[in-house]
Amino acid sequence: MNQANAHAADSKRILIGFFIASFLLLVAGTIAWFSLSERFETVEQYSTDAQIAANLGSLKVSEQNYIRLPNPDMAQDTIGLFKEVEMLIARGLNKA
């Protein structure tokens, strides 16, 4: 009978250890999930910033070309680029 009590006590310790380890893994997974979510938001913000910088460069080149050789087509291209940059900036501000 003493041996059966010893096995029962060992089984309880193993079961309690299993539940504690499962709980700790659940907590660690939850923390990692939130951390990863924040990381993706940061990367997305950097991506939007890079798009804005690239489009501002294109806008600058288009504007300089229009200044050198003004024609209506180039003006429309410049206005289109300006509106695209404006849209990207608004989208970046909405996410921030």
C-alpha positions in Angstrom: 0.0 0.0 0.0 2.9 2.3 0.7 4.2 1.8 -2.8 0.8 2.8 -4.3 0.8 6.1 -2.2 4.3 6.8 -3.5 3.3 6.4 -7.1 0.2 8.5 -6.5 2.4 11.3 -5.0 4.8 11.1 -7.9 1.9 11.2 -10.4 0.5 14.3 -8.7 3.9 16.1 -8.8 4.3 15.2 -12.5 0.8 16.4 -13.3 1.3 19.7 -11.4 4.7 20.2 -13.1 3.0 19.6 -16.5 0.3 22.2 -15.7 2.9 24.8 -14.5 5.0 24.3 -17.7 1.9 24.5 -19.9 0.9 27.8 -18.2 4.4 29.2 -18.5 4.5 28.3 -22.2 1.1 30.0 -22.7 2.3 33.2 -21.0 5.5 33.2 -23.1 3.5 32.7 -26.3 1.1 35.5 -25.5 3.9 37.9 -24.8 5.7 36.9 -28.0 2.5 37.4 -30.0 2.1 40.9 -28.8 5.8 41.7 -29.3 5.7 40.3 -32.9 2.5 42.3 -33.6 4.2 45.5 -32.6 7.3 44.7 -34.7 5.1 44.2 -37.8 3.5 47.6 -37.2 6.9 49.2 -36.9 8.1 47.6 -40.2 4.9 48.7 -41.9 5.5 52.3 -40.7 9.1 52.2 -42.1 7.8 50.9 -45.4 5.3 53.8 -45.7 8.1 56.3 -44.8 10.4 54.8 -47.5 7.6 55.1 -50.1 7.0 58.7 -49.1 10.8 59.5 -49.5 11.0 57.7 -52.9 7.9 59.5 -54.2 9.2 62.9 -52.9 12.3 62.3 -54.9 10.3 61.5 -58.0 8.2 64.6 -57.4 11.3 66.8 -57.1 12.7 65.5 -60.4 9.3 65.9 -62.1 9.0 69.5 -60.8 12.5 70.4 -62.0 11.7 68.9 -65.4 8.6 71.0 -65.6 10.5 74.2 -64.6 13.0 73.5 -67.4 10.4 72.6 -70.0 6.9 73.6 -69.1 4.1 71.7 -70.9 0.6 70.6 -69.8 1.5 66.8 -69.8 4.4 67.3 -67.5 2.2 69.5 -65.3 -0.4 66.8 -65.0 2.3 64.2 -64.2 3.7 66.5 -61.4 0.2 67.1 -60.0 -0.5 63.3 -60.1 2.8 62.6 -58.2 1.9 65.4 -55.7 -1.5 63.9 -55.0 0.1 60.4 -54.6 2.6 61.7 -52.0 -0.2 63.6 -50.3 -2.2 60.4 -50.1 0.8 58.4 -48.7 1.4 61.1 -46.0 -2.3 61.0 -45.0 -2.2 57.2 -44.8 1.0 57.4 -42.6 -0.6 59.9 -40.3 -3.8 57.8 -39.9 -1.7 54.8 -38.9 0.4 56.7 -36.4 
